[in-house]
Amino acid sequence: MFLAALLLAAVVPSAPARADGEAPALDGTSWKIDVQPDTTAQDKVKPYQEILIFSDGYASFKEAEKSGFAAAAYTTSVEEKGRGRLFRTEQSSATEGTEVWTGAVHGKNIEGKMIFTRQDGSVLTYSFKGRKLD
């Protein structure tokens, strides 16, 4: 079900934050996340920690910025039954490749998937989980 929700987030247009407060607006929030490579990528890369910041319609990643991944626009949609907010962003680096981040926010928790396509065309898949920074 989580994967279906992430796929849905990739095709559903951006939706405004709900007035009733059930689905959190993401702008103005920061998240500390643990990023884990999947089993096929574990021998190539290591897990790492990242800080994700949503601001003014853009998502940025502190560690990724060091490799040339600039902040990029993100889209959101309300999760089925209004239990959370789904998001998607695509970050690019002229020297490294492209990262596509899709995830779900539930209260103070965040989780999702990141697909990193390197400049040479190889693809690495990661999962991530984390918590909102106060």
C-alpha positions in Angstrom: 0.0 0.0 0.0 2.9 2.4 0.8 4.4 1.8 -2.6 1.1 2.4 -4.3 0.8 5.7 -2.4 4.3 6.7 -3.5 3.5 5.9 -7.1 0.3 7.9 -6.9 2.2 10.9 -5.5 4.3 10.9 -8.7 1.2 11.4 -10.9 -1.2 13.4 -8.7 -0.9 17.2 -9.1 0.2 19.3 -6.2 -2.5 20.0 -3.6 -2.7 22.8 -1.1 -2.5 22.1 2.6 -5.8 21.2 4.2 -7.5 23.9 6.2 -8.5 21.3 8.9 -4.9 20.7 9.8 -5.0 16.9 9.2 -2.3 16.9 6.5 0.8 19.0 7.5 2.1 21.6 5.2 5.7 20.9 4.4 7.1 24.4 3.8 9.0 25.6 6.8 9.8 22.1 8.1 13.2 20.3 8.5 13.8 16.6 8.9 16.7 14.4 10.0 16.7 11.3 8.0 18.7 8.0 7.9 19.3 6.9 4.3 19.9 3.2 3.7 21.0 1.6 0.4 18.9 -1.4 -0.7 20.5 -4.8 -0.8 21.8 -4.4 -4.3 23.6 -1.1 -3.5 25.0 -2.1 -0.1 28.3 -3.2 -1.5 28.7 0.1 -3.5 27.6 2.8 -1.0 27.2 3.2 2.7 24.2 4.4 4.8 24.3 8.1 5.7 22.3 10.8 7.5 20.8 13.7 5.7 18.9 16.9 6.6 15.9 17.6 4.4 14.5 21.1 4.3 11.2 22.2 2.7 11.1 26.0 2.1 9.2 28.2 -0.3 8.2 25.3 -2.5 11.7 23.8 -2.7 13.3 20.8 -1.1 17.0 20.8 -0.3 19.3 18.2 1.2 22.4 19.4 3.2 24.7 16.5 2.3 23.6 16.3 -1.3 24.3 20.0 -1.7 28.0 19.2 -1.1 27.9 17.1 -4.3 26.2 19.8 -6.4 22.6 18.8 -5.9 20.8 22.2 -5.8 17.4 22.8 -4.1 14.5 21.8 -6.4 10.8 22.3 -6.5 8.7 19.6 -4.8 5.1 18.5 -5.2 2.7 17.2 -2.6 -0.6 15.4 -2.4 -2.8 14.4 0.5 -2.5 10.7 1.3 -5.5 8.5 1.0 -8.0 9.3 3.8 -6.0 12.4 4.8 -3.6 10.5 7.1 -0.5 12.4 5.9 1.1 14.2 3.0 3.0 12.6 0.1 5.8 14.4 -1.6 8.1 14.1 -4.6 11.2 16.0 -5.7 13.9 15.5 -8.3 17.4 16.9 -7.5 20.1 17.1 -10.2 23.9 17.6 -10.2 25.9 18.4 -13.3 28.6 16.0 -12.1 26.8 13.3 -10.1 23.5 12.6 -11.7 19.8 12.7 -10.6 18.1 11.8 -7.3 14.3 11.3 -7.2 12.9 11.4 -3.7 9.4 10.2 -2.9 8.0 9.9 0.6 5.2 10.3 3.1 4.9 12.5 6.2 2.9 11.3 9.1 3.0 13.7 12.0 6.6 14.0 13.1 7.7 11.0 11.0 8.9 10.8 7.4 9.7 7.8 5.3 10.2 7.0 1.6 12.5 6.0 -1.2 15.3 7.7 -3.2 16.4 6.5 -6.6 19.9 7.8 -7.6 20.8 7.6 -11.3 24.5 8.3 -11.7 26.0 10.0 -14.7 27.2 6.7 -16.0 23.6 5.4 -16.1 23.9 3.1 -13.1 21.0 3.2 -10.6 21.1 2.9 -6.8 18.0 2.6 -4.7 17.7 3.8 -1.1 15.0 3.9 1.6 14.9 6.5 4.3 13.2 7.2 7.6 13.4 10.1 9.9 11.9 12.6 12.3 11.0 16.2 12.2 13.5 18.7 13.7 12.0 21.1 16.2 
